[in-house]
Amino acid sequence: METIQDKHNDMIYPVCRVRTEKAGGSGTVIYSKPDPANPGDYLSFVLTNAHVIEDGINHKKDWDSVLKQDIKKEFLTKVEVELFDYIKTSTVNSSNTYKADIVCYDKQHDLAILKLDSPKQVENVAKIISKEDVNDKIKLLAPVLVVGCSLLHDPIPNYGYITSVKEDIENKKYCMTNANIIFGNSGGSVFLADTGEFVGVPSRVTTLQLGFGMDVVTWMGFFAAPDRVYTFLDEQMFNFIYDDTAKGYKETMADRDKKLKKALYRMKSMDNAEDNI
């Protein structure tokens, strides 16, 4: 059983606020380890929802030197991540704002990873539940703590229980909790209250249309299930986040770049083949 200080270290301190030019939400520090390429420096990554940083993602036509033509390209704008400094365990003393790069995202999973533009170590990092423990620990009535920057407030914790282990929304698996979730919680954290393990990302809340207004059912909130988080990390080739034996960040980004170039060459070959028909 975790002490109060353990709960702060594991479930409050890793949660941060994420801001873009037009919107904001929450995030969770899931990695902060030494950078092999730069001794003394650290690489730190934050997990959030893709919809939280959506206005930092833009697409427009631009000349491509591989295809020798204008194609639709992606342009990513830096976002801001606020990490909180606490005194006397529970009091926010200040917040430190860092620029961060959107290094990968998936709109279908509604998940994204941000890389802090800072060589400093982030001391408190969320402990992601192991793949092997997901089926055993994600059960109805499992007590959870949902932490996020509700309405962009400093991180607020809310206790509750898992009330559904499988909700299919837009062909994606979510879990449901009765811990209060409101706008701004998106991108934050769901932890197992007894162990402090990170088990998901609050992503949606139930709303009802009442005449010209809208009622938010805060006790029917949905979070991206932990197996979906793992699927996202694997698909994006970011498995080094949870696997110390996997390729590191630098090698991962090089592999992703090669994969992109291969796809572009394949597109060019297909276009040439169609021209020759």
C-alpha positions as CSV (number, residue, x, y, z in Angstrom):
1,M,0.0,0.0,0.0
2,E,1.4,3.4,-1.0
3,T,1.9,6.2,1.6
4,I,0.6,9.7,1.0
5,Q,4.0,10.8,-0.1
6,D,4.3,7.8,-2.5
7,K,0.9,8.8,-4.0
8,H,2.2,12.3,-4.6
9,N,5.4,11.1,-6.2
10,D,3.8,8.5,-8.4
11,M,0.4,10.0,-9.3
12,I,0.4,13.7,-8.8
13,Y,3.9,15.0,-9.7
14,P,4.2,13.3,-13.1
15,V,1.1,15.1,-14.4
16,C,1.6,18.3,-16.3
17,R,-0.3,20.9,-18.2
18,V,-0.1,21.1,-22.0
19,R,-0.9,24.2,-24.0
20,T,-1.1,25.1,-27.7
21,E,-1.8,28.4,-29.3
22,K,-5.6,27.9,-29.2
23,A,-6.2,25.0,-26.7
24,G,-4.9,23.1,-23.7
25,G,-5.2,20.0,-21.6
26,S,-3.1,17.6,-19.6
27,G,-0.1,15.3,-20.1
28,T,1.9,12.7,-18.2
29,V,5.7,12.4,-18.1
30,I,6.3,8.8,-19.0
31,Y,10.1,8.8,-19.7
32,S,13.1,10.8,-18.5
33,K,16.4,9.0,-18.9
34,P,20.0,9.8,-19.9
35,D,20.6,10.7,-23.5
36,P,23.3,8.3,-24.8
37,A,24.3,10.8,-27.5
38,N,24.9,13.7,-25.0
39,P,26.4,12.7,-21.7
40,G,24.9,14.6,-18.8
41,D,21.7,15.4,-20.7
42,Y,18.3,13.7,-20.4
43,L,15.6,12.8,-22.9
44,S,12.1,13.4,-21.5
45,F,8.7,12.5,-23.1
46,V,5.1,13.4,-22.3
47,L,2.1,11.3,-23.3
48,T,-1.1,13.2,-24.1
49,N,-4.2,13.1,-26.3
50,A,-3.8,13.9,-30.0
51,H,-6.8,16.2,-29.8
52,V,-5.1,18.3,-27.1
53,I,-2.3,19.3,-29.5
54,E,-4.4,19.2,-32.7
55,D,-3.9,22.8,-33.6
56,G,-0.1,22.3,-33.5
57,I,-0.5,19.9,-36.5
58,N,-0.9,21.6,-39.9
59,H,-0.9,20.3,-43.5
60,K,-0.2,22.2,-46.7
61,K,1.2,21.5,-50.2
62,D,4.9,21.9,-50.5
63,W,7.6,20.8,-53.0
64,D,9.1,17.4,-52.3
65,S,12.6,16.8,-53.6
66,V,12.1,13.0,-53.8
67,L,8.9,13.0,-55.8
68,K,9.8,16.2,-57.7
69,Q,6.3,17.6,-57.2
70,D,4.1,19.4,-54.8
71,I,2.6,17.1,-52.2
72,K,0.6,17.6,-49.0
73,K,3.1,17.8,-46.1
74,E,2.8,17.9,-42.4
75,F,4.1,20.9,-40.4
76,L,4.3,20.6,-36.6
77,T,4.4,23.6,-34.3
78,K,6.0,23.4,-30.9
79,V,3.7,23.3,-27.9
80,E,4.2,24.2,-24.2
81,V,4.4,21.8,-21.3
82,E,4.2,23.1,-17.7
83,L,5.8,21.0,-15.0
84,F,4.8,21.8,-11.4
85,D,7.1,22.3,-8.5
86,Y,5.6,21.4,-5.1
87,I,6.4,22.4,-1.5
88,K,5.1,20.8,1.7
89,T,4.1,17.8,-0.3
90,S,0.8,19.2,-1.7
91,T,1.3,22.9,-2.4
92,V,2.1,24.1,-5.9
93,N,4.9,26.5,-5.5
94,S,5.5,27.3,-9.1
95,S,5.4,25.9,-12.6
96,N,8.1,25.7,-15.2
97,T,7.2,26.0,-18.9
98,Y,9.1,24.1,-21.5
99,K,8.8,24.1,-25.3
100,A,8.1,20.6,-26.6
101,D,8.1,18.9,-30.0
102,I,5.3,16.7,-31.3
103,V,7.3,13.7,-32.2
104,C,4.5,11.3,-32.9
105,Y,0.7,11.1,-32.8
106,D,-2.2,9.0,-34.0
107,K,-5.6,10.6,-34.4
108,Q,-7.3,7.2,-34.5
109,H,-5.9,6.2,-31.1
110,D,-6.1,9.9,-30.1
111,L,-2.7,9.7,-28.5
112,A,0.5,11.7,-29.0
113,I,4.0,11.9,-27.6
114,L,5.8,15.2,-26.9
115,K,9.6,15.6,-26.4
116,L,10.6,18.2,-23.9
117,D,13.1,20.8,-25.4
118,S,15.2,20.6,-22.2
119,P,18.2,18.5,-21.2
120,K,17.1,18.5,-17.5
121,Q,16.0,15.3,-15.8
122,V,12.3,15.1,-14.8
123,E,12.4,13.5,-11.4
124,N,8.9,12.1,-11.2
125,V,7.9,9.8,-14.0
126,A,4.7,7.7,-14.2
127,K,5.1,3.9,-13.9
128,I,3.3,2.3,-16.7
129,I,1.5,-1.0,-15.8
130,S,3.3,-3.9,-17.4
131,K,1.7,-5.7,-20.3
132,E,1.6,-8.9,-18.3
133,D,-0.4,-7.3,-15.5
134,V,-3.1,-5.6,-17.7
135,N,-5.6,-8.5,-17.8
136,D,-5.1,-9.3,-14.1
137,K,-5.4,-5.7,-12.7
138,I,-7.9,-3.9,-15.0
139,K,-11.1,-5.1,-13.4
140,L,-14.5,-3.7,-12.5
141,L,-14.4,-2.0,-9.1
142,A,-10.6,-1.5,-9.2
143,P,-10.0,1.8,-7.4
144,V,-8.4,4.4,-9.6
145,L,-7.1,8.0,-9.2
146,V,-7.7,10.3,-12.2
147,V,-5.3,13.3,-12.3
148,G,-5.5,16.1,-14.8
149,C,-5.6,19.9,-15.2
150,S,-9.4,20.2,-15.1
151,L,-10.5,23.4,-16.9
152,L,-6.7,24.0,-17.1
153,H,-6.4,24.3,-13.3
154,D,-3.3,22.9,-11.6
155,P,-3.4,19.1,-11.4
156,I,-6.5,17.8,-9.6
157,P,-6.9,14.2,-8.3
158,N,-10.2,12.5,-8.3
159,Y,-10.9,9.0,-6.8
160,G,-13.2,6.5,-8.4
161,Y,-13.5,3.0,-9.7
162,I,-13.3,1.3,-13.1
163,T,-16.9,0.9,-14.1
164,S,-16.4,-0.7,-17.5
165,V,-13.4,-2.5,-18.9
166,K,-14.4,-2.5,-22.6
167,E,-16.3,0.4,-24.3
168,D,-16.0,0.4,-28.1
169,I,-16.1,4.0,-29.4
170,E,-15.3,4.6,-33.0
171,N,-13.8,1.1,-33.2
172,K,-11.3,1.8,-30.4
173,K,-11.2,0.3,-26.9
174,Y,-11.8,2.5,-23.9
175,C,-12.4,1.8,-20.3
176,M,-14.9,3.8,-18.2
177,T,-14.5,5.3,-14.7
178,N,-16.9,7.1,-12.3
179,A,-14.0,9.4,-11.2
180,N,-15.1,12.9,-12.2
181,I,-13.6,13.9,-15.6
182,I,-14.2,17.3,-17.2
183,F,-12.7,19.3,-20.1
184,G,-9.0,19.8,-19.5
185,N,-8.5,16.3,-18.0
186,S,-7.9,15.1,-21.6
187,G,-4.3,13.8,-21.9
188,G,-3.9,13.3,-18.2
189,S,-3.6,10.1,-16.2
190,V,-5.6,7.2,-14.7
191,F,-3.7,5.4,-12.0
192,L,-4.4,2.3,-10.0
193,A,-5.0,3.9,-6.6
194,D,-3.4,1.0,-4.6
195,T,-0.2,0.6,-6.6
196,G,0.3,4.0,-8.4
197,E,0.6,2.3,-11.8
198,F,-0.4,4.3,-14.9
199,V,-3.2,2.5,-16.7
200,G,-4.6,5.0,-19.2
201,V,-5.3,8.4,-20.6
202,P,-8.6,10.3,-19.9
203,S,-9.9,11.1,-23.4
204,R,-13.7,11.5,-23.5
205,V,-16.6,12.4,-21.2
206,T,-20.3,11.7,-21.7
207,T,-22.4,14.7,-22.8
208,L,-26.2,15.0,-23.2
209,Q,-27.9,17.5,-25.5
210,L,-30.7,19.2,-23.5
211,G,-32.6,21.7,-25.6
212,F,-30.1,24.3,-26.7
213,G,-27.7,23.4,-23.9
214,M,-25.4,20.5,-23.0
215,D,-25.2,18.5,-19.8
216,V,-21.8,16.9,-19.0
217,V,-22.0,13.5,-17.2
218,T,-18.7,13.8,-15.3
219,W,-19.1,10.3,-13.7
220,M,-19.1,8.6,-17.1
221,G,-15.6,9.3,-18.4
222,F,-13.6,7.2,-20.8
223,F,-9.9,6.6,-20.9
224,A,-7.7,4.9,-23.5
225,A,-7.1,1.4,-22.2
226,P,-3.6,0.4,-21.3
227,D,-3.3,-2.2,-24.1
228,R,-4.2,0.6,-26.6
229,V,-1.4,2.7,-25.1
230,Y,1.0,-0.2,-25.7
231,T,-0.3,-0.7,-29.3
232,F,0.2,3.0,-30.0
233,L,3.8,2.9,-28.6
234,D,4.6,-0.2,-30.7
235,E,3.1,1.1,-33.9
236,Q,5.0,4.4,-33.5
237,M,8.2,2.4,-32.8
238,F,8.5,4.1,-29.4
239,N,8.7,0.9,-27.5
240,F,11.9,2.1,-25.9
241,I,9.6,4.0,-23.5
242,Y,8.9,0.8,-21.7
243,D,11.6,-1.6,-23.0
244,D,15.2,-0.8,-22.1
245,T,16.4,-3.4,-24.6
246,A,14.7,-1.7,-27.6
247,K,16.4,0.8,-29.9
248,G,16.8,4.3,-28.4
249,Y,15.2,7.5,-29.5
250,K,17.9,8.5,-32.0
251,E,17.8,5.2,-33.8
252,T,14.0,5.1,-33.6
253,M,13.7,8.5,-35.4
254,A,16.2,7.4,-38.0
255,D,14.2,4.2,-38.7
256,R,11.0,6.3,-38.9
257,D,12.7,8.6,-41.4
258,K,13.8,5.6,-43.5
259,K,10.3,4.2,-43.4
260,L,8.9,7.5,-44.6
261,K,11.4,7.8,-47.5
262,K,10.6,4.3,-48.6
263,A,6.9,5.2,-48.7
264,L,7.6,8.3,-50.7
265,Y,9.7,6.3,-53.2
266,R,6.9,3.7,-53.4
267,M,4.4,6.5,-54.2
268,K,6.7,7.8,-56.9
269,S,7.1,4.3,-58.5
270,M,3.3,3.8,-58.5
271,D,2.8,7.2,-60.2
272,N,5.4,6.4,-62.8
273,A,3.8,3.0,-63.4
274,E,0.4,4.7,-64.0
275,D,1.9,7.1,-66.4
276,N,3.3,4.2,-68.5
277,I,0.0,2.4,-68.8
